[in-house]
Amino acid sequence: MLLALYEIRNNRGVGHAGGDIDPNLMDATAVLYMSKWLMGELVRVFHDLTVEQASSLVESLVEREVPQVWAEGSRKRVLSPGLTWKQKTLLLLLSENGPVRESDLVKWLEHPNVARFRRDVLRPAHKESLIDYEEDRLTVRLLPPGVLQAEDLVRPV
C-alpha cells in the first residue's frame, strides 16, 4: 500500500498540487482512501487504547464522504432535490458513524411531522432491513442493505 501511495505521489502529480497542476480525481481519491486505511491499521496495531476507543477512532478515520450532504457543526442538509424522505434519510445515515437520534434526523430533514416520519419512513425501512430503528431508544442505524442503497444515490453534486 505504501509503495502504491509513493508511486502515485511521485509519478502522477498528486503530491505536487499547485496552481498549474490538476491531479486526477481518481488518483486523489485513491490516495485519500489508502491513507485512511493505513492510519486505521496503525491505530489497530499500535494503539494504547481500549478496543472500543480504537474502533471508534478508526471509524472516524474512514468516515464516508457524501457530497449530497452538507454539514456544519451539528447541522446537516441533503442538497439533492427530488429525493424521497427515505432516500434523504439513507444519505444522512450514510454520512454518520453509528446510531443517530431520531430527533436529529427529523431536524436535519425538516420533516413536518414526527409521527408520519416514523410511520412512512422509519418503520418501513426497518422492515426492509435497510435501517435498525430502535423505537425504545429513538435511534436509527444504517444496515448493510441500506448502505448499498445509499451508495447508489451518491453521485457528484
DSSP file (Angstrom, degrees, kcal/mol; ACC not computed):
  #  RESIDUE AA STRUCTURE BP1 BP2  ACC     N-H-->O    O-->H-N    N-H-->O    O-->H-N    TCO  KAPPA ALPHA  PHI   PSI    X-CA   Y-CA   Z-CA
    1    1 A M     >        0   0    0      0, 0.0     4,-2.4     0, 0.0     5,-0.2   0.000 360.0 360.0 360.0 -43.2    0.0    0.0    0.0
    2    2 A L  H  >  +     0   0    0      1,-0.2     4,-2.5     2,-0.2     5,-0.2   0.894 360.0  51.7 -63.4 -39.1    2.8    2.4    0.9
    3    3 A L  H  > S+     0   0    0      2,-0.2     4,-2.4     1,-0.2    -1,-0.2   0.903 109.3  49.8 -64.5 -39.9    4.6    1.6   -2.4
    4    4 A A  H  > S+     0   0    0      2,-0.2     4,-2.4     1,-0.2    -2,-0.2   0.917 111.5  48.6 -64.8 -42.6    1.4    2.4   -4.3
    5    5 A L  H  X S+     0   0    0     -4,-2.4     4,-2.6     2,-0.2    -2,-0.2   0.920 112.0  49.2 -61.4 -43.8    0.9    5.7   -2.5
    6    6 A Y  H  X S+     0   0    0     -4,-2.5     4,-2.5     1,-0.2     5,-0.3   0.897 110.3  51.4 -62.7 -41.1    4.6    6.6   -3.2
    7    7 A E  H  X S+     0   0    0     -4,-2.4     4,-2.5     2,-0.2     5,-0.3   0.929 111.9  45.6 -62.7 -46.1    4.2    5.8   -6.9
    8    8 A I  H  X S+     0   0    0     -4,-2.4     4,-1.5     1,-0.2     6,-0.9   0.924 114.0  49.7 -63.6 -43.6    1.1    7.9   -7.2
    9    9 A R  H  < S+     0   0    0     -4,-2.6     6,-0.7    -5,-0.2     4,-0.4   0.913 120.2  33.9 -62.4 -44.5    2.7   10.8   -5.3
   10   10 A N  H  < S+     0   0    0     -4,-2.5    -2,-0.2    -5,-0.2    -1,-0.2   0.816 128.8  29.6 -85.1 -31.5    5.9   10.8   -7.3
   11   11 A N  H  < S+     0   0    0     -4,-2.5    -3,-0.2    -5,-0.3    -2,-0.2   0.470 118.7  46.9-113.0  -1.6    4.8    9.8  -10.8
   12   12 A R  S  < S-     0   0    0     -4,-1.5    12,-0.4    -5,-0.3    -3,-0.1   0.418  99.4-116.3-123.6   0.8    1.2   11.1  -11.2
   13   13 A G  S >  S+     0   0    0     -4,-0.4     3,-0.8    -5,-0.2    -4,-0.1   0.443  78.2 120.0  85.6  -0.9    1.4   14.7   -9.8
   14   14 A V  G >  S+     0   0    0     -6,-0.9     3,-0.7     1,-0.2    -5,-0.2   0.897  74.9  49.8 -66.8 -39.5   -0.9   14.2   -6.8
   15   15 A G  G 3  S+     0   0    0     -6,-0.7    -1,-0.2    -7,-0.3    -6,-0.1   0.527 107.7  55.6 -77.8  -4.5    1.7   15.2   -4.3
   16   16 A H  G <  S+     0   0    0     -3,-0.8     2,-0.5    -7,-0.2    -1,-0.2  -0.213  70.5 164.2-120.9  41.9    2.7   18.4   -6.1
   17   17 A A    <   +     0   0    0     -3,-0.7     2,-0.2     3,-0.1     5,-0.1  -0.475  14.1 148.5 -68.1 114.6   -0.7   20.1   -6.4
   18   18 A G    >   -     0   0    0     -2,-0.5     3,-0.6     3,-0.2    -2,-0.1  -0.631  64.0 -75.6-129.2-170.1    0.0   23.7   -7.3
   19   19 A G  T 3  S+     0   0    0      1,-0.2    -2,-0.1    -2,-0.2     0, 0.0   0.829 130.4  37.4 -61.8 -33.9   -1.9   26.3   -9.2
   20   20 A D  T 3  S+     0   0    0      1,-0.0     2,-0.5     2,-0.0    -1,-0.2   0.493 102.5  81.0-100.2  -3.1   -1.0   24.8  -12.6
   21   21 A I    <   -     0   0    0     -3,-0.6    -3,-0.2    -5,-0.1    -8,-0.0  -0.907  54.5-170.8-108.2 125.6   -1.2   21.1  -11.7
   22   22 A D        -     0   0    0     -2,-0.5     3,-0.1    -5,-0.1    -8,-0.1  -0.855  18.5-146.4-114.2  93.6   -4.7   19.5  -11.6
   23   23 A P        -     0   0    0      0, 0.0   -10,-0.1     0, 0.0     2,-0.1  -0.278  29.5 -97.1 -63.0 144.8   -4.3   16.0  -10.1
   24   24 A N     >  -     0   0    0    -12,-0.4     4,-2.4     1,-0.1     5,-0.2  -0.373  26.2-133.1 -60.5 132.9   -6.6   13.4  -11.5
   25   25 A L  H  > S+     0   0    0      1,-0.2     4,-2.6     2,-0.2     5,-0.2   0.867 106.3  54.9 -58.1 -38.7   -9.7   12.9   -9.3
   26   26 A M  H  > S+     0   0    0      2,-0.2     4,-2.4     1,-0.2    -1,-0.2   0.922 109.2  46.9 -62.2 -43.4   -9.3    9.1   -9.4
   27   27 A D  H  > S+     0   0    0      2,-0.2     4,-2.5     1,-0.2    -2,-0.2   0.926 112.7  49.1 -63.4 -44.6   -5.7    9.4   -8.1
   28   28 A A  H  X S+     0   0    0     -4,-2.4     4,-2.4     1,-0.2    -2,-0.2   0.894 111.6  49.3 -63.1 -39.8   -6.6   11.8   -5.4
   29   29 A T  H  X S+     0   0    0     -4,-2.6     4,-2.3     2,-0.2     5,-0.2   0.909 110.7  50.3 -65.8 -42.1   -9.5    9.6   -4.3
   30   30 A A  H  X S+     0   0    0     -4,-2.4     4,-2.5    -5,-0.2     5,-0.3   0.924 111.5  48.4 -61.4 -44.2   -7.2    6.5   -4.2
   31   31 A V  H  X S+     0   0    0     -4,-2.5     4,-2.4     2,-0.2     5,-0.2   0.921 110.4  52.0 -62.5 -44.2   -4.6    8.4   -2.1
   32   32 A L  H  X S+     0   0    0     -4,-2.4     4,-2.1     1,-0.2    -2,-0.2   0.947 115.1  39.6 -58.2 -51.1   -7.3    9.6    0.3
   33   33 A Y  H  X S+     0   0    0     -4,-2.3     4,-2.2     2,-0.2    -1,-0.2   0.837 114.3  52.2 -74.9 -32.0   -8.7    6.1    1.0
   34   34 A M  H  X S+     0   0    0     -4,-2.5     4,-2.6    -5,-0.2    -1,-0.2   0.914 111.0  49.6 -65.6 -40.5   -5.4    4.3    1.0
   35   35 A S  H  X S+     0   0    0     -4,-2.4     4,-2.5    -5,-0.3    -2,-0.2   0.909 110.4  49.3 -64.0 -42.7   -4.2    6.8    3.6
   36   36 A K  H  X S+     0   0    0     -4,-2.1     4,-2.3    -5,-0.2    -1,-0.2   0.915 111.5  49.5 -63.0 -41.4   -7.3    6.4    5.7
   37   37 A W  H  X S+     0   0    0     -4,-2.2     4,-2.4     2,-0.2    -2,-0.2   0.933 110.8  49.8 -63.0 -45.0   -6.8    2.6    5.6
   38   38 A L  H  X S+     0   0    0     -4,-2.6     4,-2.4     1,-0.2    -2,-0.2   0.913 110.6  49.4 -60.5 -43.3   -3.2    2.8    6.6
   39   39 A M  H  X S+     0   0    0     -4,-2.5     4,-2.4     1,-0.2    -1,-0.2   0.905 109.6  52.7 -63.0 -40.0   -4.0    5.1    9.5
   40   40 A G  H  X S+     0   0    0     -4,-2.3     4,-2.4     1,-0.2    -1,-0.2   0.910 109.5  48.6 -60.6 -42.3   -6.7    2.7   10.6
   41   41 A E  H  X S+     0   0    0     -4,-2.4     4,-2.8     2,-0.2     5,-0.3   0.901 109.8  51.9 -65.2 -40.9   -4.2   -0.2   10.5
   42   42 A L  H  X S+     0   0    0     -4,-2.4     4,-2.8     2,-0.2    -2,-0.2   0.921 111.9  46.2 -61.4 -43.7   -1.6    1.8   12.5
   43   43 A V  H  X S+     0   0    0     -4,-2.4     4,-1.2     1,-0.2    -2,-0.2   0.925 113.9  49.2 -63.7 -43.7   -4.2    2.6   15.2
   44   44 A R  H  < S+     0   0    0     -4,-2.4    -2,-0.2    -5,-0.2    -1,-0.2   0.919 119.6  36.1 -62.3 -44.3   -5.3   -1.0   15.3
   45   45 A V  H  < S+     0   0    0     -4,-2.8    -2,-0.2     1,-0.2    -1,-0.2   0.903 129.9  28.4 -78.3 -42.6   -1.8   -2.4   15.6
   46   46 A F  H  < S+     0   0    0     -4,-2.8    -2,-0.2    -5,-0.3    -1,-0.2   0.267  84.8 136.2-106.6  11.9   -0.1    0.2   17.8
   47   47 A H     <  -     0   0    0     -4,-1.2    -4,-0.1    -5,-0.1     4,-0.0  -0.235  39.6-164.2 -66.1 148.8   -3.0    1.6   19.8
   48   48 A D        +     0   0    0      2,-0.1     2,-0.2     6,-0.0    -1,-0.1  -0.281  64.9  94.4-117.7  41.6   -2.6    2.1   23.5
   49   49 A L  S    S-     0   0    0     -6,-0.2     2,-0.1     1,-0.1    -2,-0.0  -0.734  85.3 -85.4-125.9 169.8   -6.4    2.4   23.9
   50   50 A T     >  -     0   0    0     -2,-0.2     4,-2.7     1,-0.1     5,-0.2  -0.366  45.9-108.2 -69.5 162.8   -9.2    0.1   24.7
   51   51 A V  H  > S+     0   0    0      1,-0.2     4,-2.7     2,-0.2     5,-0.2   0.899 121.5  51.9 -59.8 -40.6  -10.6   -1.9   21.8
   52   52 A E  H  > S+     0   0    0      2,-0.2     4,-2.3     1,-0.2    -1,-0.2   0.914 110.9  46.8 -63.4 -43.2  -13.8    0.3   21.9
   53   53 A Q  H  > S+     0   0    0      2,-0.2     4,-2.3     1,-0.2    -2,-0.2   0.916 113.9  47.7 -65.7 -42.9  -11.7    3.6   21.8
   54   54 A A  H  X S+     0   0    0     -4,-2.7     4,-2.6     2,-0.2     5,-0.2   0.916 112.0  50.1 -64.2 -42.8   -9.5    2.2   18.9
   55   55 A S  H  X S+     0   0    0     -4,-2.7     4,-2.5    -5,-0.2    -2,-0.2   0.913 110.8  49.3 -61.8 -42.9  -12.6    1.1   17.0
   56   56 A S  H  X S+     0   0    0     -4,-2.3     4,-1.9     2,-0.2    -1,-0.2   0.908 112.0  48.5 -62.9 -42.2  -14.2    4.5   17.4
   57   57 A L  H  X S+     0   0    0     -4,-2.3     4,-1.5     2,-0.2    -2,-0.2   0.917 112.1  48.1 -64.7 -44.0  -11.1    6.3   16.2
   58   58 A V  H  X S+     0   0    0     -4,-2.6     4,-1.7     1,-0.2    -2,-0.2   0.911 109.4  53.7 -64.4 -41.7  -10.7    4.0   13.2
   59   59 A E  H  < S+     0   0    0     -4,-2.5    -1,-0.2     1,-0.2    -2,-0.2   0.893 107.8  50.3 -60.0 -39.4  -14.3    4.5   12.3
   60   60 A S  H >< S+     0   0    0     -4,-1.9     3,-0.9     1,-0.2    -1,-0.2   0.817 107.7  54.9 -69.7 -28.1  -13.9    8.3   12.4
   61   61 A L  H 3< S+     0   0    0     -4,-1.5    -1,-0.2     1,-0.2    -2,-0.2   0.848 111.5  43.1 -70.4 -33.4  -10.9    8.0   10.1
   62   62 A V  T 3< S+     0   0    0     -4,-1.7    -1,-0.2    -5,-0.1    -2,-0.2   0.015  81.3 152.1-103.4  28.2  -12.8    6.1    7.5
   63   63 A E    <   -     0   0    0     -3,-0.9     2,-0.1     1,-0.1    32,-0.1  -0.334  48.7-114.0 -58.9 134.6  -15.9    8.2    7.6
   64   64 A R        -     0   0    0     30,-0.4     2,-0.6    32,-0.1    -1,-0.1  -0.452  19.4-136.8 -71.8 142.0  -17.7    8.3    4.3
   65   65 A E        -     0   0    0     -2,-0.1     3,-0.1    -3,-0.1    -1,-0.1  -0.905  18.5-170.6-100.6 120.2  -17.8   11.5    2.4
   66   66 A V    >   -     0   0    0     -2,-0.6     3,-2.0     3,-0.2    29,-0.0  -0.912   8.9-163.4-113.8 103.9  -21.3   12.1    1.0
   67   67 A P  T 3  S+     0   0    0      0, 0.0    -1,-0.1     0, 0.0    87,-0.0   0.740  87.5  60.5 -63.7 -22.1  -21.2   15.0   -1.4
   68   68 A Q  T 3  S+     0   0    0     -3,-0.1    11,-4.1    10,-0.1     2,-0.6   0.571  93.4  77.6 -80.0  -7.5  -25.0   15.4   -1.3
   69   69 A V  E <   -A   78   0A   0     -3,-2.0     2,-0.4     9,-0.2     9,-0.2  -0.909  66.0-160.2-109.3 120.2  -24.9   16.1    2.4
   70   70 A W  E     -A   77   0A   0      7,-3.0     7,-2.1    -2,-0.6     2,-0.4  -0.804  14.1-174.3 -93.4 135.3  -23.9   19.5    3.7
   71   71 A A  E     +A   76   0A   0     -2,-0.4     2,-0.3     5,-0.2     5,-0.2  -0.997  17.5 167.2-135.3 137.8  -22.7   19.6    7.3
   72   72 A E  E >   -A   75   0A   0      3,-2.3     3,-2.3    -2,-0.4     2,-0.2  -0.873  69.8 -47.8-147.4 112.7  -21.7   22.5    9.6
   73   73 A G  T 3  S-     0   0    0     -2,-0.3    -1,-0.0     1,-0.3     0, 0.0  -0.465 124.8 -19.0  62.2-125.9  -21.4   21.8   13.3
   74   74 A S  T 3  S+     0   0    0     -2,-0.2     2,-0.3    -3,-0.1    -1,-0.3   0.362 119.6  97.8 -93.9   5.0  -24.5   19.9   14.3
   75   75 A R  E <   +A   72   0A   0     -3,-2.3    -3,-2.3     2,-0.0     2,-0.3  -0.721  46.8 174.0 -96.6 144.2  -26.5   21.0   11.3
   76   76 A K  E     -A   71   0A   0     -2,-0.3     2,-0.3    -5,-0.2    -5,-0.2  -0.987   7.0-177.6-144.1 151.7  -26.9   18.8    8.1
   77   77 A R  E     -A   70   0A   0     -7,-2.1    -7,-3.0    -2,-0.3     2,-0.5  -0.990  27.8-125.9-147.4 145.0  -28.9   19.1    4.9
   78   78 A V  E     -A   69   0A   0     -2,-0.3    -9,-0.2    30,-0.3   -10,-0.1  -0.826  20.1-163.4 -89.2 125.7  -29.4   16.9    1.9
   79   79 A L        +     0   0    0    -11,-4.1   -10,-0.1    -2,-0.5    -1,-0.1   0.518  59.7  94.9 -90.5  -7.1  -28.6   19.0   -1.2
   80   80 A S    >   -     0   0    0    -12,-0.4     3,-0.8     8,-0.0     2,-0.1  -0.768  65.0-149.7 -91.6 112.7  -30.2   16.8   -3.8
   81   81 A P  T 3  S+     0   0    0      0, 0.0     3,-0.1     0, 0.0    -2,-0.1  -0.389  74.5  38.6 -74.2 158.1  -33.7   17.9   -4.6
   82   82 A G  T 3  S+     0   0    0      1,-0.3     2,-0.2    -2,-0.1    -2,-0.0   0.461  80.5 129.7  86.1   0.4  -36.3   15.4   -5.7
   83   83 A L    <   -     0   0    0     -3,-0.8    -1,-0.3     1,-0.1     2,-0.1  -0.553  59.3-112.8 -85.1 154.7  -35.3   12.6   -3.4
   84   84 A T     >  -     0   0    0     -2,-0.2     4,-2.6     1,-0.1     5,-0.2  -0.335  29.8-106.2 -76.3 165.9  -37.9   10.8   -1.2
   85   85 A W  H  > S+     0   0    0      1,-0.2     4,-2.4     2,-0.2     5,-0.1   0.896 123.2  52.3 -58.8 -39.2  -37.8   11.1    2.6
   86   86 A K  H  > S+     0   0    0      2,-0.2     4,-2.5     1,-0.2    -1,-0.2   0.926 109.4  47.8 -64.0 -44.8  -36.4    7.6    2.7
   87   87 A Q  H  > S+     0   0    0      1,-0.2     4,-2.2     2,-0.2    -2,-0.2   0.912 112.6  48.8 -63.4 -42.5  -33.6    8.4    0.3
   88   88 A K  H  X S+     0   0    0     -4,-2.6     4,-2.4     1,-0.2    -1,-0.2   0.898 110.6  51.7 -63.1 -39.6  -32.7   11.5    2.2
   89   89 A T  H  X S+     0   0    0     -4,-2.4     4,-2.5    -5,-0.2    -2,-0.2   0.922 108.7  50.3 -62.3 -44.6  -32.7    9.5    5.4
   90   90 A L  H  X S+     0   0    0     -4,-2.5     4,-2.2     1,-0.2    -2,-0.2   0.905 110.6  49.7 -62.3 -41.5  -30.4    6.9    3.9
   91   91 A L  H  X S+     0   0    0     -4,-2.2     4,-1.4     2,-0.2    -1,-0.2   0.920 111.2  48.8 -63.3 -43.5  -27.9    9.6    2.7
   92   92 A L  H  < S+     0   0    0     -4,-2.4     3,-0.3     1,-0.2     4,-0.2   0.915 112.6  47.9 -63.2 -41.9  -27.9   11.3    6.1
   93   93 A L  H >< S+     0   0    0     -4,-2.5     3,-1.3     1,-0.2    49,-0.2   0.857 107.1  57.0 -66.7 -34.2  -27.3    8.0    7.9
   94   94 A L  H 3< S+     0   0    0     -4,-2.2   -30,-0.4     1,-0.3    -1,-0.2   0.826 102.3  56.1 -64.0 -30.7  -24.5    7.1    5.4
   95   95 A S  T 3< S+     0   0    0     -4,-1.4     2,-0.3    -3,-0.3    -1,-0.3   0.484 101.9  73.6 -80.6  -1.9  -22.8   10.3    6.4
   96   96 A E  S <  S-     0   0    0     -3,-1.3     2,-0.7    -4,-0.2   -32,-0.1  -0.789  73.5-135.2-112.9 153.6  -22.7    9.3   10.0
   97   97 A N  S    S-     0   0    0     -2,-0.3    -3,-0.1     2,-0.1    -2,-0.0  -0.930  75.0 -17.3-104.8 109.6  -20.7    6.7   12.0
   98   98 A G  S    S-     0   0    0     -2,-0.7    44,-0.3    -5,-0.1    -2,-0.1  -0.419 108.2  -9.4  95.0-170.7  -23.0    4.8   14.3
   99   99 A P        -     0   0    0      0, 0.0     2,-0.4     0, 0.0    42,-0.2  -0.249  55.4-154.0 -69.4 151.8  -26.5    5.5   15.5
  100  100 A V  E     -B  140   0B   0     40,-2.7    40,-2.6    -4,-0.1     2,-0.2  -0.966  23.2-111.0-124.0 139.6  -28.3    8.8   15.0
  101  101 A R  E >>  -B  139   0B   0     -2,-0.4     4,-1.9    38,-0.2     3,-0.6  -0.474  21.1-129.8 -69.1 139.1  -31.1   10.1   17.2
  102  102 A E  H 3> S+     0   0    0     36,-3.0     4,-2.4     1,-0.2     5,-0.2   0.886 109.0  57.7 -54.7 -41.1  -34.5   10.2   15.6
  103  103 A S  H 3> S+     0   0    0     35,-0.4     4,-2.0     1,-0.2    -1,-0.2   0.848 103.9  52.1 -62.0 -34.5  -34.8   13.9   16.6
  104  104 A D  H <> S+     0   0    0     -3,-0.6     4,-3.1     2,-0.2     5,-0.2   0.925 109.0  49.7 -67.2 -43.8  -31.7   14.8   14.8
  105  105 A L  H  X S+     0   0    0     -4,-1.9     4,-2.7     1,-0.2     5,-0.2   0.930 111.4  48.6 -59.2 -45.7  -32.9   13.1   11.6
  106  106 A V  H  X>S+     0   0    0     -4,-2.4     5,-1.6     1,-0.2     4,-1.2   0.909 114.1  46.6 -61.9 -41.7  -36.2   15.0   11.8
  107  107 A K  H  <5S+     0   0    0     -4,-2.0     3,-0.3    -5,-0.2    -2,-0.2   0.934 113.7  47.1 -66.1 -46.6  -34.4   18.3   12.4
  108  108 A W  H  <5S+     0   0    0     -4,-3.1   -30,-0.3     1,-0.2    -2,-0.2   0.884 117.4  43.0 -63.0 -39.2  -31.9   17.7    9.5
  109  109 A L  H  <5S-     0   0    0     -4,-2.7    -1,-0.2    -5,-0.2    -2,-0.2   0.670  99.6-136.7 -79.3 -17.3  -34.7   16.7    7.1
  110  110 A E  T  <5 -     0   0    0     -4,-1.2    -3,-0.2    -3,-0.3    -4,-0.1   0.895  35.9-179.3  56.3  41.5  -37.0   19.5    8.3
  111  111 A H      < -     0   0    0     -5,-1.6    -1,-0.2    -6,-0.2     3,-0.1  -0.546  25.6-142.8 -73.3 135.2  -39.8   16.9    8.2
  112  112 A P  S    S+     0   0    0      0, 0.0     2,-0.4     0, 0.0    -1,-0.1   0.671  81.8  37.0 -76.6 -16.1  -43.1   18.5    9.3
  113  113 A N     >  -     0   0    0      1,-0.1     4,-2.2    -7,-0.0     5,-0.1  -0.914  55.8-166.0-146.1 112.7  -44.5   15.5   11.3
  114  114 A V  H  > S+     0   0    0     -2,-0.4     4,-2.5     1,-0.2     5,-0.2   0.905  93.7  51.6 -63.6 -43.6  -42.5   13.2   13.5
  115  115 A A  H  > S+     0   0    0      1,-0.2     4,-2.3     2,-0.2    -1,-0.2   0.906 112.1  46.3 -62.5 -41.6  -45.3   10.6   13.8
  116  116 A R  H  > S+     0   0    0      2,-0.2     4,-3.4     1,-0.2     5,-0.4   0.879 109.9  54.7 -67.5 -38.0  -45.7   10.5   10.0
  117  117 A F  H  X>S+     0   0    0     -4,-2.2     5,-2.0     2,-0.2     4,-2.0   0.917 110.8  45.6 -61.1 -43.6  -41.9   10.2    9.6
  118  118 A R  I  <>S+     0   0    0     -4,-2.5     5,-2.8     3,-0.2    -2,-0.2   0.947 118.6  42.1 -61.6 -48.3  -41.9    7.2   11.9
  119  119 A R  I  <5S+     0   0    0     -4,-2.3    -2,-0.2    -5,-0.2    -1,-0.2   0.895 124.9  32.2 -67.9 -43.0  -44.9    5.6   10.1
  120  120 A D  I  <5S+     0   0    0     -4,-3.4    -3,-0.2    -5,-0.1    -1,-0.2   0.702 134.7  14.1 -93.1 -20.7  -43.9    6.3    6.5
  121  121 A V  I  X5S+     0   0    0     -4,-2.0     4,-2.2    -5,-0.4     5,-0.2   0.756 122.2  41.6-119.9 -60.9  -40.1    6.2    6.6
  122  122 A L  I  ><S+     0   0    0     -5,-2.0     4,-2.2     1,-0.2     5,-0.2   0.939 115.8  44.0 -66.8 -50.7  -38.5    4.6    9.7
  123  123 A R  H  ><S+     0   0    0     -5,-2.8     4,-2.3    -6,-0.2    -1,-0.2   0.926 116.6  46.0 -64.2 -45.0  -40.7    1.6   10.3
  124  124 A P  H  > S+     0   0    0      0, 0.0     4,-1.8     0, 0.0    -1,-0.2   0.918 113.5  49.4 -63.3 -40.2  -40.9    0.5    6.6
  125  125 A A  H  <>S+     0   0    0     -4,-2.2     5,-2.6     1,-0.2     6,-1.1   0.855 110.6  51.6 -65.9 -33.2  -37.2    1.0    6.2
  126  126 A H  H ><5S+     0   0    0     -4,-2.2     3,-1.4    -5,-0.2    -1,-0.2   0.917 108.9  49.9 -66.4 -43.6  -36.7   -1.1    9.4
  127  127 A K  H 3<5S+     0   0    0     -4,-2.3    -2,-0.2     1,-0.3    -1,-0.2   0.828 108.8  52.5 -63.8 -31.6  -38.9   -3.9    8.0
  128  128 A E  T 3<5S-     0   0    0     -4,-1.8    -1,-0.3    -5,-0.2    -2,-0.2   0.445 114.3-121.4 -81.6   0.2  -36.9   -3.8    4.7
  129  129 A S  T < 5S+     0   0    0     -3,-1.4    17,-0.4     2,-0.2    -3,-0.2   0.765  80.6 121.1  62.0  28.7  -33.7   -4.2    6.8
  130  130 A L  S   <S+     0   0    0     -5,-2.6    13,-2.5    15,-0.2    16,-0.4   0.800  79.8  14.3 -83.8 -32.8  -32.3   -1.0    5.5
  131  131 A I  E     -C  142   0B   0     -6,-1.1     2,-0.6    11,-0.2    11,-0.2  -0.900  69.8-126.8-134.4 162.8  -32.0    0.5    8.9
  132  132 A D  E     -C  141   0B   0      9,-3.0     9,-1.6    -2,-0.3     2,-0.7  -0.952  29.6-169.8-110.4 108.5  -32.1   -0.6   12.5
  133  133 A Y  E     -C  140   0B   0     -2,-0.6     2,-1.0     7,-0.2     7,-0.2  -0.883   7.8-163.8-104.2 110.1  -34.7    1.6   14.2
  134  134 A E  E  >> -C  139   0B   0      5,-2.6     4,-1.9    -2,-0.7     5,-1.5  -0.795   5.6-174.9 -94.6  97.6  -34.7    1.2   18.0
  135  135 A E  T  45S+     0   0    0     -2,-1.0    -1,-0.2     1,-0.2     5,-0.0   0.816  80.7  56.8 -65.9 -30.9  -38.1    2.8   19.0
  136  136 A D  T  45S+     0   0    0      1,-0.2    -1,-0.2    -3,-0.1    -2,-0.1   0.850 120.7  29.3 -69.5 -32.1  -37.4    2.4   22.7
  137  137 A R  T  45S-     0   0    0     -3,-0.4    -2,-0.2     2,-0.1    -1,-0.2   0.543 102.1-131.0 -99.7 -11.3  -34.2    4.4   22.4
  138  138 A L  T  <5 +     0   0    0     -4,-1.9   -36,-3.0     1,-0.2   -35,-0.4   0.909  61.2 134.5  57.7  45.7  -35.3    6.5   19.4
  139  139 A T  E   < -BC 101 134B   0     -5,-1.5    -5,-2.6   -38,-0.3     2,-0.4  -0.909  40.7-156.8-123.7 154.1  -32.1    5.8   17.5
  140  140 A V  E     -BC 100 133B   0    -40,-2.6   -40,-2.7    -2,-0.3     2,-0.4  -0.992   8.2-175.9-132.5 135.4  -31.5    4.8   13.9
  141  141 A R  E     - C   0 132B   0     -9,-1.6    -9,-3.0    -2,-0.4     2,-0.3  -0.990  27.9-117.7-132.3 141.1  -28.5    3.0   12.4
  142  142 A L  E     - C   0 131B   0     -2,-0.4   -11,-0.2   -44,-0.3   -44,-0.1  -0.603  28.0-152.7 -78.4 134.1  -27.8    2.1    8.8
  143  143 A L    >>  -     0   0    0    -13,-2.5     4,-2.2    -2,-0.3     3,-0.8  -0.654  33.0 -95.7-101.8 162.5  -27.6   -1.6    8.0
  144  144 A P  H 3> S+     0   0    0      0, 0.0     4,-2.0     0, 0.0     5,-0.2   0.844 124.6  50.4 -50.2 -43.2  -25.6   -3.1    5.1
  145  145 A P  H 3> S+     0   0    0      0, 0.0     4,-1.9     0, 0.0   -15,-0.2   0.882 111.8  49.9 -63.7 -32.8  -28.5   -3.3    2.6
  146  146 A G  H <> S+     0   0    0     -3,-0.8     4,-2.7   -17,-0.4     5,-0.2   0.854 106.0  55.9 -69.2 -35.3  -29.2    0.4    3.4
  147  147 A V  H  X S+     0   0    0     -4,-2.2     4,-2.9     2,-0.2     5,-0.2   0.929 107.1  50.0 -60.5 -45.0  -25.6    1.2    2.8
  148  148 A L  H  X S+     0   0    0     -4,-2.0     4,-1.5     1,-0.2    -2,-0.2   0.918 112.8  45.7 -61.2 -44.1  -25.9   -0.3   -0.7
  149  149 A Q  H  X S+     0   0    0     -4,-1.9     4,-0.8     2,-0.2    -1,-0.2   0.907 114.5  48.4 -66.0 -40.1  -29.0    1.7   -1.5
  150  150 A A  H >X S+     0   0    0     -4,-2.7     4,-0.9     1,-0.2     3,-0.9   0.908 108.5  53.4 -66.8 -41.3  -27.5    4.9   -0.1
  151  151 A E  H 3< S+     0   0    0     -4,-2.9     3,-0.4     1,-0.3    -1,-0.2   0.827 102.4  59.3 -64.3 -30.3  -24.2    4.4   -2.1
  152  152 A D  H 3< S+     0   0    0     -4,-1.5    -1,-0.3     1,-0.2    -2,-0.2   0.797 105.3  50.7 -64.6 -27.5  -26.3    4.1   -5.2
  153  153 A L  H << S+     0   0    0     -3,-0.9     2,-0.4    -4,-0.8    -1,-0.2   0.688  87.4 100.6 -82.5 -19.1  -27.6    7.6   -4.5
  154  154 A V     <  +     0   0    0     -4,-0.9   -88,-0.0    -3,-0.4    -3,-0.0  -0.544  44.3 142.1 -75.1 122.7  -24.2    9.1   -4.1
  155  155 A R        -     0   0    0     -2,-0.4   -87,-0.0     0, 0.0    -2,-0.0  -0.969  59.5 -73.1-151.7 157.7  -23.1   10.9   -7.2
  156  156 A P              0   0    0      0, 0.0   -90,-0.0     0, 0.0   -88,-0.0  -0.294 360.0 360.0 -58.7 137.0  -21.1   14.1   -7.7
  157  157 A V              0   0    0    -77,-0.0    -3,-0.0    -3,-0.0     0, 0.0   0.460 360.0 360.0 -73.2 360.0  -23.2   17.2   -6.9
